């Protein structure tokens, strides 16, 4: 059997990782400044993380959600405390797409409505409703398409107000910061208006913090910059540092009932051990503060480099907009300097998503590499 070839692959086979570095099967070292789409939040193979998982493997790896699991309770308590959402409830699942599916479903159960507003350049996942609120027609199959999903331009409050006047809206789903779209930052007025319109129209505000959450943006969740409380918050990528785990933080106004939501693998013992380890490290090593510190350091060092038009950044979630497509720069960073970076739907944007415990010394490797490439770019 062959693999179903849906991914364009670099000719690199990583076999070892530590901190912010990877090594391939030929022994070549790479600096990881992308973290596998913002998944690696506390660095590869952090010793505390490894110990937690090894310890859990000695006890129990999995049982279903038909039994008690104290690790779920510990994870929920620590997540509530560190994020400031102690009064919310937590539903655990496996991926960002699954978290968004459950959030959209829960919103519709709550108010009995079915129309959902999403935004241009959004990405919320590849499953049924999640892909329907993703602004990429190429990945929306006919079975997913529906007039229940209404697109509005990013940061366009006037159009959003018109949509609410003409349709009965169940939910508005918005990213704390658009990642795949190109590190697009929301205006405060935009986020506050979503909250106000949802309040006035019995609609649910869903904040997708799958990529922008877990300390990456210099706050635990990116939306906390604007002092707004969504009804539902979805999280995944950095939550398990590579172990599949995701969740929905649920406002107290939603009432649980037996069978309302469900999952086979969500919140299993190993996943919770990974999630707890990540929260412990973020707290004990002050990684939210470090994300802002190192993010600002990188921005200050590169802001006057040739070919950079703008830098869109919160914490260690950074989009470097070039005056030309970034593909050549990204390729040169990887092949000449052995640095992993990312791209975006905006072809001119180089996406930077390193681990939250990156150091200035490691950042300097990227900075020097980028300067070299841009100085020699036509």
JOWOUR-V68782 format. One record per pair of residues at least 6 apart in sequence whose C-alpha atoms are under 6 Angstrom apart, sorted by the first residue. I is the first residue (numbers start at 1). J is the second residue. If there is no record, write none. Layout:
BEGIN
I:J  I:J
END
This chain:
BEGIN
13:24  13:25  14:23  14:24  15:24  15:25  16:22  16:23  17:44  18:44  18:45  19:43  19:44  20:31  20:32  20:43  21:30  21:31  21:32  22:29  22:30  23:29  30:338  30:339  31:339  32:340  33:340  33:341  33:352  33:353  33:354  34:340  34:341  34:342  34:352  34:353  34:354  35:354  38:353  39:237  39:238  39:241  39:242  40:238  40:241  40:355  41:238  41:241  41:355  41:356  42:355  42:356  42:357  43:355  49:277  61:269  61:270  62:268  62:269  71:272  75:276  80:86  83:220  88:250  88:251  88:252  89:249  89:250  90:248  90:249  91:247  91:248  92:246  92:247  92:266  92:267  93:246  93:247  93:266  94:244  94:245  94:246  94:266  95:236  95:245  95:246  96:210  96:236  97:125  97:130  99:234  99:247  99:248  101:129  101:130  107:204  108:114  108:170  113:170  114:170  115:148  115:149  115:169  115:170  116:149  116:169  116:170  116:171  116:172  117:149  117:150  117:151  117:172  118:133  118:151  118:173  119:151  119:152  119:153  119:154  120:135  120:153  120:154  121:135  121:181  122:134  122:135  123:134  124:130  124:134  125:131  128:144  132:144  155:190  157:190  169:203  170:203  171:203  171:204  171:205  172:205  172:206  173:206  173:207  174:207  174:208  175:207  175:208  176:209  176:212  176:222  176:223  177:184  177:185  177:212  178:184  180:344  180:345  181:344  181:345  182:344  182:346  183:319  188:226  198:204  205:230  205:231  206:232  206:233  207:233  208:233  208:234  209:234  209:235  210:234  210:235  210:236  210:237  212:222  213:220  213:221  213:222  214:220  215:288  216:315  216:316  217:314  217:315  217:317  218:288  218:291  218:292  218:315  231:251  232:249  232:250  233:248  233:249  234:247  234:248  235:246  235:247  236:246  239:275  240:274  240:275  245:271  287:356  287:357  291:315  291:316  291:356  292:315  295:315  295:316  306:374  307:322  307:323  308:321  308:322  309:321  309:322  309:323  310:321  311:319  311:320  312:318  312:319  317:353  318:351  318:352  319:349  319:350  319:351  320:349  320:350  321:348  321:349  322:348  324:348  325:347  325:348  326:348  326:350  333:339  334:340  341:352  342:350  342:351  343:350  343:351
END
